[in-house]
Amino acid sequence: MQNKDPILETQRVYDCVAKDYSETWHEWSEFHTYSEIFFKYLKGKRILDIGCGFGRDAKYFLEK
């Protein structure tokens, strides 16, 4: 029976993989390279970070 709420199912899956994801994607060097290019072309002061994983990138953007 497939009556699962897709939002709740997405949250459940994210909760299950969050620790592994954060341990796998902790390397910053590539992120910094691409984020500096991104900031160079950014026209405004707002960023919407959808699907921000464990929040590392959103925190970085907020601090910049």
C-alpha positions, 0 to 999 in steps of 0.5 A: 500500500503506497499512501505515503506522504511524499514530504514526510517520506523525503524528510525520513530519507534525508534524516536517514542519510544526513550523517553519511552525507555530511561525512562524505561531502565535508571537503571544502576546496571545490566548494570554495572555488565554485562559490567564489565564481558564483558570488562574482556573478551574483546580482543581488544579496539574496540566495535561496538554497533549496535542498541544502543538505545538512546546512553547511553551504547555507551557513557559509552563504549567510556568513558571506 
